[in-house]
Amino acid sequence: MATFLVETPAPELPALELVRVHPADPRATFLLADLQAEYDRLYPSQAEAAEADKEINAYLAEVFTPEQGG
């Protein structure tokens, strides 16, 4: 069986902008929601999900700032 390599130009991707924000910044909301969804996926039982939610929300956002070593 012959294998052919077809060279096609890569699609142009939109420019990415990385922005450092405070954990309480609204722009970080989707990241925290995604983290919660990942915990829910990893720990599917209701009790484990409740524990994951409690763990995620156990610390103030300020704990994760550069000033606090986060």
Stockholm file with secondary structure:
# STOCKHOLM 1.0

chainA/1-70         MATFLVETPAPELPALELVRVHPADPRATFLLADLQAEYDRLYPSQAEAAEADKEINAYLAEVFTPEQGG
#=GR chainA/1-70 SS CCCCCCCCCCCCCCCCCCCCCCTTSGGGHHHHHHHHHHHHHHSCSHHHHHHHHHHHTSSCGGGGSGGGTC
#=GC SS_cons        CCCCCCCCCCCCCCCCCCCCCCTTSGGGHHHHHHHHHHHHHHSCSHHHHHHHHHHHTSSCGGGGSGGGTC
//
